[in-house]
Amino acid sequence: MLKSFHYDPAIIFSMKKPEISAVIPAYNEEILLPKCLDSVFNQSLPREFYEVIVVDNASTDKTAVIAREKGARVLWEGKRAMFGH
């Protein structure tokens, strides 16, 4: 959590789009994803200044549904792969 994050409201309020993107890769994370997203969304920075993107790596469970219900944007990656493979 970014509870101690300090920001300059003059800069933040002049932004037209989110300046911070939290990208969360996920594969079959329906158990752990809700707590992770709750932590990201439960912080002091106002919601309009950041976006949360869950990259669903071809999950076979409810990962994408849960991410959307919690307010994250979901990107689908249909090919399961590890870094560099």
Number of C-alpha atoms within 10 A of each C-alpha: 13 12 9 9 9 9 10 7 9 8 8 16 10 8 12 9 11 13 11 11 11 13 15 15 14 20 19 16 19 18 12 11 21 16 11 14 19 13 12 17 20 14 14 13 18 10 13 14 15 16 18 21 18 22 21 22 20 17 18 12 13 14 24 27 12 18 23 13 10 15 14 21 15 20 14 13 15 10 8 11 10 7 4 4 5
